[in-house]
């Protein structure tokens, strides 16, 4: 468990890009819950970790009540899921794999099959063991047509490279056990075989795979997963915390899982609440909020640092914010997109709205990524240049009409709608600043009323005709496998960028030669350079991650990573 989900966010702030949650560390597998409690209480007498207490975690945007792993696709719900369900592995800020549910693993000589041994002690909170059957059940669900269509599931890419994935989706097969993609060796050991040698598949597919309990869900039709009682409040989990109460989309109460196979967590109760940036400083000051995970305003950082009993943590992130364009509108051609990169004062957004707590972004990978490309790799930095932007717009066919605004060459209209979700003051301010910058290019932007994030995403994913441009963000995993998001047919390819060369460059990041990390990095750079030229997204900035928390909350130093604080079972509270 531990690591927060990596996925899409309202304004780039980490998630689970992706996220997708990977692993939970801490504690030795042989420790029992009672052993862990005794050690913690003894240590507390000398100032070490103490057992018990309650904390409140704030998030700026409401979560959705969809808690079956791999069903939610946004950060705020996935953060809660990651406290309650473990994935197979996790990896730290140095890209080192760590066991979680998977205790060990090994590759075949041809590097097409990986054999995984589950931790013998890994169990569900009802006492049933986590087994190979649970993993197979989860993989079959993710590959199913129901998951990808009826449920609009976004994590089918976790199993898309496994032998037989296409047959399951088409209905020719029901299970990877019948396709040669999955072999059960025993209750705690299984082997997964991939279609081809893939340098990224362990990072991006198996490590974040989060099993669901077969013995609880096997008699519920897939299409009913999203409406069943279990999805709204899971009764059986395998992570360090279990559900107590779900209060709509405003609060979720969790309590320590006394049967957690790595030992009982130090903090007894955790409540997730929706807490806006406006009130977070006051709640941190009076002690009613313990940790604010996201949504903090850069303008408040100095004030927060002066509050007694409050600690501010600033970390580089794997997140970015972007201006999205629906490229099925042909008027959003290459020169138009490049014009926006030159015509939006992106450094002004960083300096003014982020107070310097971030950087301008020009490629799909933030600087914190080991695979990020920069100017020395031939990346165009697109410096702010309204004159060049106006020239490109003229060449793109967006002529200035008699009223002074540019005319859409396809629709004949002189306005472009821009959508964005509620819940983040920096995002709202970004929308206004972008509107003003584009007005200087004679582009009239109509800011639609901010809406619920889930509603906006549904419109984007379903190509609602009202959607032209939008503001959202992505949070990427430590290993930034582009598949699932940036290829022509990927489910997360929301701009609808269809490009064969782009797909070929992405394939090179995971080919056989890419098992050599030097080769793989060069493949990433080649792809990023092309993406930088094509501008499928109008990249804006990569914000630093901003956290504020009570000095009572003790988070181990190693828990702070580009993905946020990890391993909550190791946190503890001072009296």
Secondary structure, 3 states (H helix, E strand, C coil): CCCCCCCEECCCCCCCCCCCCCCCCCCCCCCCHHHHHHHHHHHHCCCCCCCCCEEEEEECCCCCCCCCCCCCCEHHHHHHHHHHCCCCEEECCCCCEEECCEEEEEECCCCCEEEEEECCCCECCCCCECCHHHHHHHHHHHHCHHHHCCCCCCCHHHCCCECCHHHHHHCCCCCHHHCCCEEEEECCEEEEEECCCCCCHHHHHHCCCCCCCHHHHCCCCHHHHHHCHHHHCCCCCCCCEEEEEEECCCEEEEEECCCCCCCCCCCCEEEEEECCHHHHHHHHHHCCCCEECCCCCHHHHHHHHCCCCEEEEEECCCEEEEEEECCCCCCCCHHHHHHHHHHCCHHHHHHHCCCCCEEECCCCCCCCCCCCCCHHHCCCCCCCCHHHHHHHHHHCCCCECCCCCECCCCCCCCCEEEEEECCCHHHHHHHHHHHHHHHCCCCCEEECCCECHHHHHHHHHCCCCCCCEEEEEEECCCCCCCCCCCCCCCCCCCCCCCCHHHHHHHHHCCCHHHHCHHHHHHHHHHHHHHHHHHCCCEEEEEECEEEEEECCEECCHHHEECCEECCHHHCEECC
